[in-house]
Amino acid sequence: MWWQGITAAPRRALELSICSDDLSLLASIARSRTEPAIRVQRARMLLAYRANPSSTAVGEQIGVMRHTVRRCVLQRAQRLGAMAAVVPVVWTASGENKLRLVSG
């Protein structure tokens, strides 16, 4: 068959380093019932990805698509830090048609 001898590309797991203080805070957010749902979901994603660096497995565990996990881990946690990845971020246009970052 034509596909014999063809192997899949190696999986590229993203390294995610979380300090112990952030780790305990993420764990408390993930268990929280009073935090906004998006913060709880992102905290659960980061903790699950740290335990098992597979976007697909984490997505199935949390109930989101693997692309959502990669966006949370790659675009937010790696670039901004674990705690900044948990905070909801909203882009708004100012009166001068410039974008400014508002978190809260």
Beta strands, then each sheet from edge to edge (+ up, - down):
strand 1: 89-93
strand 2: 99-103
sheet 1: 1+ 2-
end
